[in-house]
Amino acid sequence: MIAGRAAGPQAFALVVFLGLSFGAAALGGVFTGRSVLDWYPTIAKPSWTPPSGVIGLAWTILYPTIGVTGWLIWRAGPSRAATLALACWGAQILLNAAWSGLFFGLRSPGAGVVGIVLLALAIAATIAASWRVAPVAALLFVPYLGWVTFAGALNAAIWRLNA
């Protein structure tokens, strides 16, 4: 046993969680693809908007971390606390993909604000719930919450500038 789960399924479970995380990234990319070329460049953005390369780098670091976090929670072993933490993790991964659909797919910064607030709450809930079963997982989500909080402020500023 490794941290509550048999060693055999450890690698498979890690691949599954990374796959879920990269799947959310890919789905977000589907929504983002065209809009980032023909809509996003035309809307007003605040002066503190980071360059697209910085945004891409942040997500390149965060998506594997999101997957590893889910895996760390899973491997803590079956318990009510772990089930709650995994449910919160699942909610945030769905909301992560949904935000791209709301902001870029619908081209709606207002809907994006709603989505990103829900995403930040789901990330915070994952941190709180996973702290009891996998403190390292909780700590790994802190930069993610920081980035999404920044992205939420950016989303809100874009909404105000384009309302």
C-alpha positions in Angstrom: 0.0 0.0 0.0 1.2 3.5 -0.9 -0.6 6.2 1.0 -3.9 4.3 1.4 -4.1 2.7 -2.1 -2.5 -0.3 -3.6 0.7 0.4 -5.6 -0.6 -1.4 -8.7 -3.2 1.2 -9.8 -1.1 4.2 -8.8 0.4 4.9 -12.3 -2.9 4.2 -14.0 -4.7 6.6 -11.7 -2.1 9.3 -12.2 -2.6 9.0 -16.0 -6.4 9.2 -15.5 -6.1 12.4 -13.4 -3.6 14.0 -15.8 -5.9 13.0 -18.7 -8.9 14.7 -17.0 -6.8 17.8 -16.5 -5.4 17.9 -20.0 -8.9 17.0 -21.3 -10.3 20.2 -19.6 -7.4 22.1 -21.2 -8.2 20.7 -24.6 -11.9 21.4 -24.3 -11.1 24.9 -23.2 -8.8 25.2 -26.3 -11.7 24.3 -28.5 -13.7 27.2 -27.1 -10.7 29.5 -27.1 -9.2 28.7 -30.5 -11.0 31.0 -32.9 -12.1 33.7 -30.4 -8.5 34.3 -29.3 -7.7 35.2 -32.9 -10.7 37.1 -34.1 -12.6 38.4 -31.1 -10.3 38.7 -28.1 -7.8 41.1 -29.8 -10.6 43.5 -30.7 -12.1 44.0 -27.2 -10.9 46.5 -24.7 -8.5 45.2 -22.0 -6.9 46.8 -19.0 -3.3 48.0 -19.2 -2.2 45.2 -16.8 -3.3 42.4 -19.1 -0.4 39.9 -19.3 0.9 38.9 -22.7 -0.5 35.7 -24.1 2.8 34.0 -23.6 2.6 34.5 -19.9 -1.0 33.2 -19.8 0.0 30.1 -21.8 3.0 29.5 -19.5 0.9 29.7 -16.4 -1.6 27.2 -17.7 1.2 24.9 -18.9 2.4 24.7 -15.3 -1.0 24.6 -13.7 -2.7 21.8 -15.7 -0.2 19.1 -14.7 -0.4 20.4 -11.1 -4.2 20.1 -11.2 -4.0 16.5 -12.4 -1.4 15.6 -9.7 -3.5 17.2 -7.1 -6.5 15.0 -8.0 -4.3 12.0 -7.9 -2.9 12.9 -4.5 -6.4 13.2 -3.1 -7.4 9.9 -4.7 -4.4 8.0 -3.3 -5.1 9.2 0.2 -7.5 6.3 0.3 -11.3 5.9 0.5 -12.9 8.0 3.2 -15.7 10.5 3.4 -13.2 13.3 3.6 -11.4 12.1 0.4 -14.7 11.6 -1.4 -15.7 15.2 -0.6 -12.3 16.5 -1.7 -12.6 14.5 -5.0 -16.1 15.9 -5.6 -14.7 19.4 -5.1 -11.8 18.5 -7.5 -14.3 17.2 -10.0 -16.4 20.4 -9.8 -13.4 22.6 -10.3 -12.3 20.7 -13.4 -15.7 21.0 -15.0 -15.9 24.7 -14.1 -12.4 25.2 -15.5 -13.5 23.9 -18.9 -16.8 25.8 -18.7 -15.2 29.2 -18.1 -13.5 29.0 -21.6 -16.9 28.2 -23.1 -18.5 31.1 -21.3 -15.9 33.7 -21.9 -14.5 32.7 -25.3 -17.1 30.4 -26.7 -20.1 32.6 -26.0 -17.8 35.7 -26.2 -19.4 36.9 -23.0 -17.2 38.5 -20.3 -20.2 38.8 -18.1 -20.9 35.1 -18.2 -17.2 34.5 -17.7 -17.3 36.5 -14.4 -20.0 34.2 -13.1 -18.1 31.1 -14.2 -14.7 32.2 -12.8 -16.2 33.1 -9.4 -17.7 29.6 -9.3 -14.4 28.2 -10.3 -12.5 30.1 -7.6 -15.0 28.9 -5.0 -14.6 25.3 -6.2 -10.8 25.6 -6.0 -11.0 27.0 -2.5 -13.4 24.2 -1.5 -10.9 21.7 -2.9 -8.1 23.2 -0.9 -10.2 23.2 2.3 -11.5 19.6 1.7 -8.2 18.1 0.6 -6.3 19.7 3.5 -7.7 17.0 5.8 -6.7 14.0 3.6 -3.7 15.3 1.5 -2.2 18.5 2.7 0.4 18.5 -0.2 -2.6 18.5 -2.6 -4.1 21.5 -0.8 -0.8 23.4 -1.0 -0.4 22.6 -4.7 -3.8 24.3 -5.4 -2.8 27.6 -3.8 -1.0 28.9 -6.9 -4.0 27.8 -9.0 -6.3 29.8 -6.8 -4.0 32.8 -7.0 -3.9 32.6 -10.8 -7.7 32.2 -11.1 -8.2 35.1 -8.7 -6.0 37.3 -10.9 -7.8 36.0 -14.0 -11.1 36.7 -12.3 -10.1 40.3 -11.7 -8.9 40.6 -15.4 -12.2 39.0 -16.6 -14.2 41.5 -14.5 -12.2 44.5 -15.8 -12.7 43.3 -19.4 -16.5 43.0 -18.7 -16.6 46.6 -17.3 -14.5 48.0 -20.2 -16.7 46.3 -22.8 -20.2 46.7 -21.2 
